Amino acid sequence: MSDTPAPNTNESPEASAIRDALREVMDPELGMSVVELGLIRDIQIDAKSATVFMILTTPFCPYGPALLESVRATAEKTASVPTTVEMGTEMWTPEMMEDGAGGDWGLF
């Protein structure tokens, strides 16, 4: 585990393409994408590799391993380079969700 970088608001076009593709990776319990939930904290990509920095909604998420692999596989397919996923230690809060996403739960 590593410290999670702050979300990157100035992503490269390649990183933005990965983030868009990750909208298809759904948390099976919550029915929302990992992007909507704010779990994808940063994406770094270069000519030979990509790294996705993410967190889980809870450290004991039963779907954690499957989510990590889905994120890795989706990012790698999109980037066409070997991709790793690094788990951050940052605690998830509902405020990390994209604007408007919490409305589905009646939170905001």
C-alpha positions as CSV (number, residue, x, y, z in Angstrom):
1,M,0.0,0.0,0.0
2,S,1.1,3.5,-0.6
3,D,0.0,7.0,0.2
4,T,-2.6,8.0,-2.4
5,P,-1.9,11.0,-4.6
6,A,-4.5,13.7,-4.6
7,P,-6.9,13.4,-7.6
8,N,-5.4,14.9,-10.7
9,T,-7.5,17.5,-12.4
10,N,-5.0,18.1,-15.3
11,E,-4.9,14.6,-16.7
12,S,-3.3,13.8,-20.0
13,P,-5.7,12.7,-22.8
14,E,-4.4,9.1,-22.3
15,A,-5.2,9.2,-18.6
16,S,-8.6,10.7,-19.3
17,A,-9.3,7.9,-21.8
18,I,-8.5,5.4,-19.1
19,R,-10.7,7.2,-16.5
20,D,-13.6,7.2,-19.1
21,A,-13.1,3.4,-19.7
22,L,-13.1,2.8,-15.9
23,R,-16.7,4.2,-15.8
24,E,-17.7,0.7,-16.9
25,V,-16.2,-1.0,-13.8
26,M,-19.0,-1.2,-11.3
27,D,-19.0,-1.8,-7.6
28,P,-21.4,-4.8,-7.4
29,E,-22.8,-3.9,-4.0
30,L,-23.4,-0.2,-4.6
31,G,-24.3,-0.3,-8.3
32,M,-22.1,2.7,-9.2
33,S,-18.8,2.9,-11.1
34,V,-15.5,3.2,-9.4
35,V,-15.1,6.6,-11.0
36,E,-18.5,7.9,-9.7
37,L,-17.6,6.7,-6.3
38,G,-14.3,8.6,-6.4
39,L,-12.2,5.5,-5.9
40,I,-9.9,6.3,-8.7
41,R,-7.6,8.9,-7.2
42,D,-4.9,9.3,-9.9
43,I,-3.7,7.8,-13.2
44,Q,-0.1,8.0,-14.4
45,I,0.9,6.8,-17.8
46,D,4.0,6.8,-19.9
47,A,5.2,5.1,-23.1
48,K,5.9,1.8,-21.3
49,S,3.4,1.5,-18.4
50,A,0.5,2.9,-16.6
51,T,-0.4,3.0,-12.9
52,V,-3.8,3.6,-11.4
53,F,-4.0,4.8,-7.8
54,M,-7.2,3.8,-6.1
55,I,-8.9,3.2,-2.8
56,L,-11.8,1.1,-1.7
57,T,-15.0,2.2,0.1
58,T,-13.9,0.0,3.0
59,P,-10.6,-1.8,3.7
60,F,-12.6,-5.0,4.1
61,C,-14.6,-4.8,0.9
62,P,-15.4,-8.4,-0.1
63,Y,-15.2,-7.4,-3.8
64,G,-11.9,-5.6,-3.4
65,P,-9.7,-8.2,-5.2
66,A,-12.2,-8.4,-8.1
67,L,-12.5,-4.6,-8.4
68,L,-8.7,-4.2,-8.4
69,E,-8.4,-6.8,-11.2
70,S,-11.2,-5.3,-13.2
71,V,-9.7,-1.8,-12.9
72,R,-6.2,-3.2,-13.9
73,A,-7.6,-5.2,-16.9
74,T,-9.8,-2.3,-18.2
75,A,-7.0,0.3,-17.8
76,E,-4.4,-2.0,-19.5
77,K,-6.7,-2.7,-22.4
78,T,-7.4,1.0,-22.9
79,A,-3.8,2.1,-22.5
80,S,-2.3,-0.8,-24.4
81,V,0.6,-0.9,-22.0
82,P,1.3,-3.0,-18.8
83,T,-0.7,-1.6,-16.0
84,T,-0.6,-1.8,-12.2
85,V,-3.0,-0.7,-9.6
86,E,-1.7,0.7,-6.3
87,M,-3.9,0.8,-3.3
88,G,-3.9,3.9,-1.3
89,T,-4.3,4.3,2.5
90,E,-6.7,7.2,2.2
91,M,-10.1,6.5,3.8
92,W,-13.1,6.8,1.5
93,T,-15.9,9.2,2.4
94,P,-19.1,10.0,0.5
95,E,-17.8,13.5,-0.3
96,M,-15.3,11.8,-2.7
97,M,-18.2,10.9,-5.0
98,E,-18.6,12.8,-8.2
99,D,-21.0,15.8,-8.0
100,G,-24.6,14.5,-8.0
101,A,-23.7,10.9,-7.6
102,G,-24.7,10.9,-3.9
103,G,-28.2,12.0,-4.8
104,D,-29.0,8.4,-5.7
105,W,-28.5,7.4,-2.1
106,G,-30.3,10.5,-0.7
107,L,-27.0,11.7,0.8
108,F,-26.7,15.1,-0.9
